[in-house]
Amino acid sequence: MPLARKDMIGLSLFGGPALPGLAPARRDCPEGEVRRLDGGVMSEIIPQLTAGLLDIEELSRLECAAVPGSGGCAAMFTASSMAFAVEAMGMAWPGSASHPAMTRADPRSVPDAKRSDCEQAGS
């Protein structure tokens, strides 16, 4: 946090959280239902491997589906927490910490809200 430490004028822009991945629901769920996968969900799923409830192939498939594109962790871990803290201190555009880094339709495209954040900052 050099801006706060040095008492300087500046602005922080967060790239945005990744959209959570989507995977088919477990066998015991209704047909066609999907579940959202992100870092938080994956941290709960991984211990199922050691408990024998999940095989390595299924875990690998879920890990690959968990983060389908760019962005910080979608769960409220360090990157997202810091982005919201910086925004709360007034060192980032209001709302910029929650705009996703990509769109689901085209993972290489930048959402209009995130593009607007960068244009407002003059970058």
Summary of the structure (lengths in Angstrom):
residues: 123
radius of gyration: 17.7
end to end distance: 19.9
largest distance: 56.1
contacts: 325
relative contact order: 0.22
helix: 38%
strand: 8%
